[in-house]
Amino acid sequence: MDIPQITAALKVQVKDGEVIVDRDNEMTSQTLSCKLPAMVTVMRNRDLRFPTIKGKMMSRKATVPHLSAADIEVPLDTIGKLGSPTTVFRSFTPKVTKVEGVVFTDEDPAVAVDKLVNKLVEDKILTR
């Protein structure tokens, strides 16, 4: 979008073509300002919010509008693959290697633990 942004604002003021924002994090409070136009995301408070059952049920019924680049009047060379500053050379899914496992089924837990420890020492995972 090529405009300044400030996130997690708790208090926002617009004055003389400038936005002034107060925000907090775990350690400090900050007062930031930037010239307009700007994008500011706002938080109601510092506490985390968890969804309610009612909210979850309402979200199932909600419709999300699908907008194209033409709908929002954005130049095509600034979005998608053409507008991305990232170049992907290769995309792949790594092969999953099968791992051999050993299950100790001894009825006596002490015997199973001894076998497990011996196996881990043998595989040089543990040392004695």
C-alpha positions as CSV (number, residue, x, y, z in Angstrom):
1,M,0.0,0.0,0.0
2,D,3.0,2.2,0.4
3,I,1.6,4.2,3.3
4,P,2.8,4.3,6.9
5,Q,1.1,2.0,9.4
6,I,0.9,1.8,13.2
7,T,-0.5,-1.3,14.9
8,A,-2.1,-2.2,18.2
9,A,-3.2,1.4,19.0
10,L,-5.1,2.0,22.2
11,K,-5.7,5.7,21.7
12,V,-5.8,7.6,18.4
13,Q,-5.9,11.4,17.7
14,V,-5.8,13.1,14.4
15,K,-4.4,16.6,14.4
16,D,-3.0,18.9,11.7
17,G,-2.7,16.2,9.0
18,E,-1.0,13.8,11.4
19,V,-2.1,10.8,13.5
20,I,-0.9,10.5,17.0
21,V,-1.2,7.0,18.6
22,D,-0.6,5.6,22.1
23,R,0.1,1.9,22.4
24,D,1.5,-0.5,25.0
25,N,3.3,-3.7,24.9
26,E,4.6,-6.0,27.7
27,M,7.4,-3.7,28.7
28,T,6.8,-0.1,27.6
29,S,4.3,2.5,26.5
30,Q,4.8,4.3,23.2
31,T,3.5,7.4,21.6
32,L,3.9,7.4,17.9
33,S,3.0,9.8,15.1
34,C,3.0,9.8,11.4
35,K,1.6,11.9,8.5
36,L,-1.7,11.1,6.9
37,P,-2.7,9.0,5.0
38,A,-1.8,6.1,7.3
39,M,-3.2,2.8,8.3
40,V,-3.8,2.3,12.0
41,T,-5.0,-0.9,13.7
42,V,-6.8,-0.4,17.0
43,M,-7.2,-2.6,20.1
44,R,-9.9,-2.1,22.5
45,N,-7.8,-3.0,25.5
46,R,-4.6,-4.9,26.4
47,D,-6.3,-8.1,27.4
48,L,-6.5,-11.1,25.1
49,R,-10.0,-11.8,23.8
50,F,-11.3,-15.3,23.3
51,P,-14.2,-16.1,21.1
52,T,-17.5,-16.9,22.7
53,I,-19.8,-19.8,21.6
54,K,-22.3,-17.2,20.3
55,G,-19.6,-15.5,18.3
56,K,-18.4,-18.9,16.8
57,M,-21.9,-19.8,15.8
58,M,-22.5,-16.4,14.2
59,S,-19.2,-16.7,12.3
60,R,-20.5,-19.9,10.7
61,K,-23.4,-18.0,9.1
62,A,-21.4,-14.9,8.1
63,T,-20.7,-14.3,4.5
64,V,-17.3,-12.9,3.4
65,P,-17.4,-10.7,0.3
66,H,-15.0,-11.6,-2.5
67,L,-13.4,-8.6,-4.1
68,S,-11.3,-8.5,-7.2
69,A,-8.6,-6.1,-8.1
70,A,-11.1,-4.3,-10.3
71,D,-13.6,-4.0,-7.5
72,I,-11.1,-2.2,-5.3
73,E,-9.4,-0.3,-8.2
74,V,-5.8,-1.5,-7.5
75,P,-3.2,-1.6,-10.3
76,L,-2.4,-5.2,-11.2
77,D,1.3,-4.6,-11.1
78,T,1.2,-3.9,-7.4
79,I,-0.6,-7.1,-6.3
80,G,-0.1,-10.8,-6.7
81,K,2.9,-12.3,-8.3
82,L,3.8,-9.2,-10.3
83,G,3.7,-6.9,-7.2
84,S,5.5,-9.3,-4.8
85,P,9.1,-8.4,-3.9
86,T,9.7,-12.1,-3.3
87,T,10.8,-14.5,-6.1
88,V,10.1,-18.2,-5.6
89,F,12.7,-20.4,-7.3
90,R,11.4,-23.8,-6.3
91,S,8.5,-25.1,-4.2
92,F,8.5,-28.6,-2.9
93,T,7.1,-30.9,-0.3
94,P,9.9,-32.8,1.6
95,K,9.7,-36.6,1.5
96,V,8.6,-38.2,4.8
97,T,11.2,-40.7,5.9
98,K,10.0,-43.8,7.7
99,V,11.3,-44.2,11.2
100,E,11.8,-47.6,12.6
101,G,10.5,-48.0,16.2
102,V,10.8,-50.6,18.9
103,V,8.0,-51.4,21.2
104,F,8.9,-53.1,24.5
105,T,5.9,-55.2,25.6
106,D,7.3,-56.8,28.8
107,E,4.8,-57.2,31.6
108,D,7.4,-56.2,34.1
109,P,8.0,-52.4,33.8
110,A,11.5,-52.7,35.3
111,V,12.5,-55.2,32.5
112,A,11.0,-52.9,29.8
113,V,12.9,-49.9,31.3
114,D,16.2,-51.8,31.3
115,K,15.7,-52.8,27.7
116,L,14.9,-49.2,26.7
117,V,17.9,-47.8,28.5
118,N,20.2,-50.5,26.9
119,K,18.8,-49.6,23.4
120,L,19.3,-45.9,24.0
121,V,22.9,-46.5,25.1
122,E,23.5,-48.8,22.1
123,D,22.2,-46.0,19.8
124,K,24.5,-43.5,21.6
125,I,21.5,-41.4,22.7
126,L,22.4,-42.0,26.4
127,T,25.7,-42.6,28.0
128,R,26.3,-44.5,31.2
